[in-house]
């Protein structure tokens, strides 16, 4: 068995792991990255990036169909057809470009990449096949995986998001189990691609992690698209039809061609001998402190493995910090807020505290909405649903939260996070000249409305 020695060893080449490696390389730290599958992890290969690509294909197809029927824009086309194989090839091309780019960046920064499955021996030793690696610092970045339902084992007509993102054909009927962001993003895309879509959710509304006011426009859009919602329904099993229990306790048999199970994700702690480290856990995740350190010295855990929020951008920020800590810089992971974005239609963004959370924290807050119905740019994009909402302290007008729902609001997340990180007050946002005509004007108007003088309402 050959033995390699390195200062830093990273297990997992997803957004957390590869960013740690790149930053460590830039800082001159001798680094080895171990990845068993493809660089880029879930996010680049079977998650964030491919899902946004499929959502784009679905939206383009949907819009073209719309022009075939009754376009207010004066555009008319003959009925479009879809070659899903070509769509998947286009998506795979994007994934390939990005993963190749990650590999090039790692090489440029002198990171040694070992392709294989890691097995932890102790806090300073990891084996990959017949190679033993000794390190001073160990970063665990193994990510998360889809939660499976024992009553709906993946296989045949029962699929996970992985299979849903590489379809060979579009099913005539699809039932999505789980009304969270993954289920809805993919459910809406499949509906726009032509499938009849139903969503089964055990809670009493879709996107139960968000407040009802924010999710209402998404609920309305689902109705308009013809997506059937089975709320407060629990799944019993599948035998050619999906059996669900309705709120009255009766059993329904739902006919379908495919069932997409999207009931959440859990930290990927199995299969690489994590037990050997006997680390303190926080539920199913590894417990970490404000420097991503675990209960063992010089062993760090970042990203989804360290629990909620399971977001690629959190993993990246943690990874960059850990590399700097190892190089001797004083750092702490203490963001004011981390944006959460749902790429549903309409899109949804939450940054910082919602009105309910602010109240629960004992804050007396001003809450103000500005509707996109009064925004010129939204009208020119044929999208008047949704709003921007600001939450600010009543005493000093410091902004503690932003939320938005509407077309393209994912891009507003940058402005939201920045204003919170910089400690902006309502007056700062209200007094900043926002370009016209943009969706961002609704951000300024929400702040002005909170101050009592919105201009366009």
Buried (B, 14 or more C-beta within 10 A) or exposed (E): EEEBEBBBBBBBBBBBBBBBBBBBBBBEBBBBBBBBBBBBBBBBBBBBBBBBBBBBBBBBBBBBBBBBEEBEEEEEEEEBEBEBEEBBEEBBEBBEEBBEEBBEBBEEBBBBBBBEBBBBBEBBBBBBEEBBBEBBBBBBBBBBBBBBBEEBEBEEBBBBBBBBBBBEEBBEBBBBBBBBBBBBBBBBBBBBBBBBBBBBBBEEBBBBEBBEBBBBBBBEBBEEBEBBBBBBBBBBEBEEBBBBBEEEEEEBEBEBBBBBBBBBBBBBBEEBBBEBBEBEBBEEBBBBEEBBBBBBEBBBBBBBBBBEEBBBBBBBBBBBBBBBBBBEEEBEBEEBBBBBBBBBBBBBBBBBBBBEBBBEEEBEBBBBBBBBBBBBBBEEBEBBBBBBBBBBBEEEBBBBBBBBBBBBBBBBBEBBBEBBEEEBBBBBBBEBEBEEEBBBBBBBBBBBBBBEEBEBE
